[in-house]
Amino acid sequence: MNNNPMNILVIMCDQLRYDAISSNGNPYVKTPNLDRLAKKSVNFTSAYTTSPLCAPVRYTMATGLLPYNHGVIDNHKMHIPGIRTIAHVLGEKGYASSNMGHMHWNDEDLWDTGYDERLARDIDVTKFTKRELTRLNWELSSPLDSYVGGPGTMGKERYWSWFTKNEAVRKLREYKEGDKPFLCWCSFHEPHPPFYAPRDLYESIDKDSLPLPKMPPVDAPPAHPSVQEKTKAFAHLTNYEHRQYKGAYYALTQMVDEFVGDVLNTLDELDLWKDTMVLFTIDHGDQMGDHGLYSKFVFREASVHAPFMVYHPDYTPGVRDQFVLHSDVFPTLCDFAGAEIPDYCQGSSLRALLEKDETPQGWRKHAVSTNSTNFMYRTKKWKLNMFAGEPGELYDMENDPDEFYNLINGEKYKDIVAELEAAFHETYPGALEKSVHIDTHGPVRRPKRKIKYDV
């Protein structure tokens, strides 16, 4: 066992759903680099995002707190003052730290995120033609950016993730020459909208072979009204457009897999695997047309079931099916860096799950996810979705894994609903009340500036 301080590399993608990786069973997309990382890692097959939208879950990973405790319950709220991130904690243990790419810090110039070096997403547009800049500005500002997809006009080197992987590679080489253990957090933007992929990658996907989205059967009861409302924006899409959209999403997935490969190849080149821990995950998934929805914001499996794998040189690769949450990232990194896990942390270190297949005594038997004042509480058998405190959806995940048959109004399920709701409130006391208070009184970040490049 390596007793030296463990280097830590966190790799993230944005909006990459669990089943969009070939080693997780997808036959339509090629992700050889994520596949090879999975073979080296412990692959957690029941990992869940603590929020189906960007900022809340990213803050949870960085702090070990669930959204109602760090304050960022949606993409618009600000965090509580004085919040400490994993970079603060590891910095006190002598770690050098850097954060590359899309992290979704709110008003980050107004507070210290704890990182020695922070490089936000960017694109080098110095060699863009006027036509390319005009197209890029349209892709970034179009109100259709979440509703359409297809071939783009840019090569791979002109995406945000290209910049991110280059900076991560640079930092790894710099760290190799240094004398400190490091935390390098590499966060790729793709496959996030707008879904315009490099043309060669887009054309490499056989769109005609792609399955159409999974839609509720005609006898399925209605979903919650707030979910139904979201489907209206996509009701006009044709089968051709669904496949075009999915083809672009898979093309961007293959592109970011290549970038992940460049980072992993740097570990090979620098002989860093022997003393570096690698954690890969995402913030949330994408509905990709399933249930008549695109994007995220809902508690369907496509949005909340997360790919999550951990490589550590001292542990044997394998598969674990215990429930893992993004709130476990912070305490796991603390544990392997030799830092004390704060008492306030709402996650658990994954060390025990890395060491053996057996479930540790007292390990959670549920997953939880939050979106503003809405909550999901999921066990192996049941998923209860509560909207502003009122139960609105109940799904039998063993017999209805596609979540088509909402059982919330079934007389025989009332006791199950009550039991699940009670378990949620017992495990997360005050979660709803705190979320409602933040929703009503919490500080709002400054309006997000739309990126626009000079033509």
N, C-alpha and C positions, 0 to 999 in steps of 0.2 A: 504494500500500500504506500502510495506517494504521500509523504508527510510535509512536503513543501507547500506553500500557499498555491492554491489552484487558480490558474488563469480562467477567466469566464468570458465566453463569447455567446451572446444572445442574438439569434437571427429571427427576424419577424417578416411576415408578408401581411399585406392589408387585403381583407375581403377574400381570402383563399379558403374555400369550404373544405371540410374534411375529406369528402369523396372526390375532390378534384386532383388528387395525387395518385399516380398509377399504382404505387405500392399499397394504397388503401382501396384498391379494387377498380380503379377507373381505366377502361380499355381504350378510351378515346384521346387521352392526353399522355404525353411522354415527359416524365419528370425523373430522369436518371440520377440527378444529383441528390434530390430529396430522397429518392429510393436508396441510394448508397448510404446516406446519413441514417436512414431508418434501420438499415441492416447493422449498423455499428451501435445503435442506440437502444434504450428501453423506450418502446413505443406505447404511449398511453392512449388506449382506444376509447375511453369514456371520459375524455377531457371536455370541459365546457367553459365557454367564455362567461365572465361575470356580467357582461352587458353586450347586447347585439348592436352596439354602435361604438365609434372610435375612441373618443376621449375618455369616457368613464372606465373602460377596461384597461386602457394604457396607464392611467393613473393607478388603478388597482395593482397592476403588475409592478409598478415602480415603488409602491408604498406598502403593500400588504393590507390595505384597507378596502372595504367594499364602498361603492359610490356614495351611499348615504352617510358614510363617515369621513370620506375625503372631500365631499362637497360637489364633485363633478358628476351629477346625476344624468346629464345629457351633454351634448357638444357645445352648449352655450353657457353653462354655469362655471363659476370660478371655484378653485379649490380653497380649502380652509387656510388661513394664514399660518406661516411657519411650518408647512408640511415638509417632511423629510423623505427623500427618495433613497433608493438602494445605492446611488452614487455617494450620497452623504455618508451612509453607514460604512461602505467599503473604503471610502477615502480615509476614514479614521483608522482603518486597518492597514493603511499604507498602499492601497491600490491606486494605480493610475486609471483614469476612466475617460471614455469618449462615447458620444451618442451620435450616430450617423443616420441621417435620413428623416423619415416621416414619423414623428413621435406624438404630434397633436397636443403639445404643451399649450395651454391657454395663456396668452399674454406673457410668453416666456421671458421677454426682455424686462419684465417688472419683478422677477424673482430669480433666486439662485436655484437651479435644478440639481446642483451638486457635481456636475460633470466638469472635468478639467477642460474638455474640448467638446463643443456642441456644434455640429454642422447640419443645418437644416437642409431640406431637399432643395435642389436647384438644377437648372439646365444650362449648359454652356451654349448660348445662342449666338456667339460671335461669328460663326460660320453659316448661320441660317440665311437663306435667301429671303427677299421680301415676301414672296409667295408662301414660303414655309412658315414665316412668322405670322402671317395673316391666318393661315390654317391653324397654327398652334393656338393663337388667341381665341379662335372660334371654338376649338375643342375644349378649351379650359373654361369658357364663359357661356357656352350654349346651354339653354334651359333643357335641352334634350340629352345632356351628357349622361344621364342615368337611364335613358330609355332606348338608346340606339347603340349599335356597335358595328364594326366592320374593319376593312383595311385602312391603315393610316398612311400618312405621307412621310413618316420619319423612320430612319434606321434605328437599330437598337441603341446606338451610342447617343441618341438624342432623347432618351427617357430619363426621368428622375432616378430610377433605380440603377442606371448606368453610373451616374455620379455617386450614388450611395456605395455601390460595390467598390468603385475605385478608391474612395476615401477609406473604406474599411480595410482594403488590402494595404493601403499606405500605412494606416495605423498599426496593423499587425506587424509589418516589417519594422516599423519604428519601435514597437514594444519588444520585439525580438532582440534589439540592440540595447534595450534599457535594463535596469536592475530591479524593477518593481513588478509584482503581479498586476494583471490588468483586468478591467471590465470593459469590454467593447460591445456596445449595443448597436446592432446593425438592423435598421428598420426599412424594408423595401416598400415602396408605394404600390406597386402592382400586385395583383390584378384588380386594382381599384378603377372605377370609372374616371375619365371617359374610356370606353372600350374600343379604342382604335389601336390595333396591333400592327407591328411591322408587316408589310404586305407579304414578304416571303414566308413568315411564320403563319400568317392568316391563311395563305393559300395551301400550306402544308396540312391543314386540318380538313378532313373529309366532312364537310358540313351536312351532306345528304345522309350520312350514316348516324348523325347525332340524334339521340332520342328526344322527343318533344317533352316539354315540362309535364310533371305529374299534376294532374288536376283532380279535384274531388269528384267522386262518382255522383250520379244524379240523385241517389237516395241519401247522400250525406247531409246531415243537419248543418245549418249555417254556422260559420265561425263567428267570433266576437265582432260586433259592428265596426270597431276600429280597424280590425284586420280586413273586413270586407271593403271598407272605404279605400284602403290602399290599393286594391285591385283595379279600381276604376282607371288609373293612369296607364294601365298596360292592357286594357281590354281590347284595344284596336290592333294589337300585334298579330300578324299572320304567322303561319307555320314557318314560312321562309325566314321571316324576321327573327323568330325565336332561335332558329338554327344559326342564323348569321350572328346573333348576339352571343350565343354560346360558343361559336367558333372563335370569335374574337377574344372571349374570356379565356378559353383554353390556350389560344396563341400567346396571350400575355402571361399566362401561367408558365408556359414553356420558356418564355423569355426570362422570367424572373428565376426559374429553376437554373437556367444557364448562369445567371449572375451569382446565385447561391454556390454553384459549382466553382466559380472563380475564387470565392472566399474560402471554400473548403480546400481547393488546390493550393492556396497560400499556406494553409496549415500543413499540407504535405511538404511543400517546398521548404518551409522553415522548421520542420520537425517539431511542430507544436502539439500534435495530438497527444503526446505522452504526458503533458502537464496542463492540458486545457480541457475544461468542461464546456460542452456545446449544448445549448438549449434552443430548440426551434419550436415556434408556435405562430399563431396569427392573432389578430384582434377579434375578428368575427367572420362569419361566412357571407354567402350571397344566395338569395332564393333562386336565382337563375330561371325564373318563370314558374317554378313549382308553386302550386296553390294560386296561380295567377299573379304572382308577386315577383318583383326584382328588388335588388338592393337588400337591406337588412331590416332592422327596427322591430322585428317580431321574434317570438320565442319558438319558431319552427326549428327542427333539427338542422336544416340547411344553414340557418343563421347562427345557431348557438353551439353546435357540435364542432369542436376545434381539433385540428391536428396538433399533436404535442409530443415531442420526443426529446429525450435527454441522453447525450453521450457523456460518459465519464470513463477514463482509462482504467479505473479499478473495478468496474462493474460489467457483468456479462450482458450482452444484448438480449432482448426478449420483448414480450408483450405483457402489458398489465391492463386489466379491465376495471380496476377500482375507479371511483369517481375522483377526478382531479379538476381543480379550478385554477383560474388565472391568479387568484389570491395566493396560490402556493408558490408562485415564482419568487417573490420577495424573500420569504423565509428559507426557501431552498438555497438561494444564492448566499444569503447570510450564513447558513449552516456550512456550506462548502468553502466559504471564505474565512471561517473561524470567527465570525462576528456573532454577538449575542442577538437572538431573535427577540425583538421588543414584545412586551406583554400585550400590547394593543393589537398586534398583528392578527388578522382574521383568516390566515391560511396556515398550512402545515408544511414542514419540510418534507420533500419527497425521498429523502435518504433511505428510509425504511422500505419504501417500495422499490428502490433501485437495488437494495441489497438482497431481497428475496421475493419470491412470487406471492407468499402468503400475505393476507391482509392484516396489517398491524391492528392490535386490539384498540378499539375506540375510533378507528378510521371512519370518516363520514360515509353514509349510505344514501347520499342525495347529491344533487347539483342545484345550484341557485343561480339565477341571472336576474338583472334588474334593468329597467328602462324608465327613467324618470320616476313616476309613482306606480309603475307596473312591476310585477314580480313573477318569476317562474320558480316553482319548486318541483323538482323531478327526482323520482326514485327509479329503480330498474323497471318497475311495473307501471307507475303512474306519472303523468305530468299534469300539474295544476297551474294554470295561468291566471293570475289575479290582476285585475285592472282597476287601478286607483283604490285598492283594498277590497274590491268585490270580485269573488271568483267568477270567471267568465268562460273558462275552457277547462275541460278534463279529458285527457286522452289515455287510453289503455295502450301503452307503448309496446307491450308484448304481442298483442293481437292486432294492433293498428299502428305499426311503426311509421306509416306515412302521415299520421295525424289528420285523418279525414273525418272521423266520426266523433264529434264533440258530445260527450256524455253528460255535460253539466246539468241538464234538465231531467236526467233520469232519476226517478224516485229511489231506485235501489242503490244509487251512488251517493246519496246525501251523506251517509256516515263516512264514506271514503273522503269526500270533499272536506268534511269537518275535521277529520283526523289529519289530513295533509295540511290544512290551513293552521291547525293548532300546532303541528310540528314546526311549520315555518316560523310562527310567532315566538315559539319557545326557543328556537335556535337563533333567530335574528330579532331579539326584542327591540322594539322601537324603530325598526327599519322603515315601516310605512310612515309613522309620524314624522320622523326626521326628513324623509324624502318629500313629504307634503310641505313641511316648513321650508326646505331649500327651494322647492318649486315655486313657492309663494314669495319668499323673502331673500333667497340666496342671491349673491352678487352675480351679475352677468358680465361676461368678458366683453372687451371692445369688439365692435363689428369686424368680422373677418374681411380682410382686404382681398378682393379678387385679383389674382395675378394677371397682369397684362404687360406684354413686352412691346417696346417701341419698334415700330415697323420702319 
